[in-house]
């Protein structure tokens, strides 16, 4: 008798913990900036003209209070501007924009706990693809609730050009050398998809 009750419970009752999936569009207002330096100065390259069509999925574990996010952000390499024509040209050549026109960030299960605060810390992994090479990195970021239908994910990630098999550029007979480490800062504005 108890076996039949357990079987009936498994087959016909709602599970205690279920997943609630919500789709969010990554808005064209989102920002991504790359910071780097040379032995002479610093530089910034910003993503301009982002299309705003990528989707991130929010998974809420109902009954547990945990939340996770996953999805891809795809950017056109040629849409980065270093605010100096020579620096922009060198950056696009370095990331091999002609051969590999897309730079991709894949969020792999950013996990955090759902709480009533406006800011929530999330941790997880991202796959970053540059010049056709994909590498996985740990990432921490913050989810900020702006309104019922809008949020933003803010964070940064450091890595090296050589992680992707890219040699940092050297210019002017070796007098200007780009340092290997760069930092990516991102602010992704999300709008609930209806």
N, C-alpha and C positions, 0 to 999 in steps of 0.2 A: 504494500500500500504506500509506504513512504517513498519507494522508488518511483512509482507513478506520479506522486505529487511533485517530486524533484524534476522529473522529465517534463511534466506539464508546466512547471514554473519556468524552466529554461526555454521551452518552445513558445509559450504564449504570454508571458509577462514582459513588460518593458525591462530592459537591463537597468541596473542601479546607476551605472555611469554610461552616458551616451555622448556622442560627439555632435555638436552643433556647428555647422560650417557656414561661414560668412565670407562673401567675396568683397574685396576692396580694390578699387581702381587706383593705380599710382598716378596722381595728378601731374599735369604738365608743369605745375608750379614747383615740383620737386627740384632739389639742388644736389649736385655732386661736385666736389672740388678735389683736385689732386695737389698736394703740397710736396715740394721737393727743394733741393738745394744743390748748388755747385760749390766748388772751392772759392768762388768769387761772390756769389749772391744767392738769394732764394727766388723761387718761382712758384706761381699758382696757375693751374689750368682748370677751367670750369666747363661743365657741360652746359651748352646753350642749345635751345631749341629741342628739348626732350619731347617726344611725341605724346606721352601721357596715356598709353593704351595698355600697359602691363597690369597684371592682376596678381594680388597676394591673397592667399586663403588664410582666414583665421579659424582655428579649430578650438572650440570651447569644450572642455570636458565637464558636462553638466553633472552636478553632484560632487565634483572634486574641487573645482575652483581653479584648475590649471588652464592655461591658454597657450597655444602654439601658433606660429606663423610660418608659411612657406610660400615660395613663388620665385619667379625670375624677373629681373630688371634687365632689359636689353637696350644698349645705347649705341648710337652710331659713333664710331671713333672720330670721324670727320667733324662731329659736332662739339669737339673740345676746342676751347680757345685759351691760349696762354697770355693773351693781352699784349703780345709782341709778335709780329709776323714771323720773325726768325725763330723764336722759341716755339711757336705753334707748329711751324714746318718741321722743326727738329723733333718735337714730341710725336707728331703724326708718323714721321719716319721711324722713330724708335719703337712705337707700338705696331708698326707695319700695317697702317690703316688701309693701304691700297689692297694688300693681299688678304687681310683679316678685318673687314669693315665693321665688325661688331665687337663690343666689349660687353661681357655678360656677368651679372652678379646673381647667383642662385642662393636664396636663403633656404637652408635646410633645417627645418624645425627649430626656429627660435622659440625658446620655452620660458615662460614666466608664470607667476601666480596672479590670478585675477583678484584685485583688491579695490577698495573704494577710492583710492587716491587718484589724482589726475595723472601721475607719472608712475610708470611701472618698469622695472628693470627686466631685460630679457637677455638670455645667453644661448649660444648655439654655435652653429657652423655655417660658413658660407663657402661656396665654390666660386672662384673668380676666374674668368677666362679672358686672357689677353694674348694677342698674337697667336691664337690657335692653341694655347697651352692652358689647361685648367689645373688650378691648385686649390686645396682646401685649407681654410684658416678658421681658428676660433674667433668668435665675435661677441661683443657685448654692446647692447644698445638700449635705448630708452623709448618706450611707447608713451606718447602724450595724447590724452583724450582732449580734443578741441571742442567737440560737440557730439551729439548723439550720432551724427552721420559723418563725422570727420575726425581723423586721428593723424598723428605724424610719428614716424620712426626716425630717431636721431642717433647717430653713432659715428664711429671712425674705425679704420683698420689700417695698420702699417704692414708693409711688405717690401720686398726688394725686386728690382727689375730682374735680377739673376734668378729669382724664383721661377720666372717664366722663360728662362733661356735667353734673356735679352741683356746684351752688354750695355751698360750705361754709356751714353755718348761722350766723346772727347772732341773738343773743338780747338781751333787755332793752334795747331801743332802741339797739342797736349797741354796748353796753358790753361784751358778751361775744362774741368772734368765734372760731369754730373755725378752726384753721390748716388750710391746704389739704393738706399732706402727712400721710400716715398710713403706718404700718408694719404688715405682717402677719407674725406669727411662727407657724410651724406645726411640729408634731411628729406625724407620721403613723405609727401603729403598724400593722405589716403582719403578717398571718398567712397562711402558705402554704395555698392552696386545694387540696383533695383531689379 
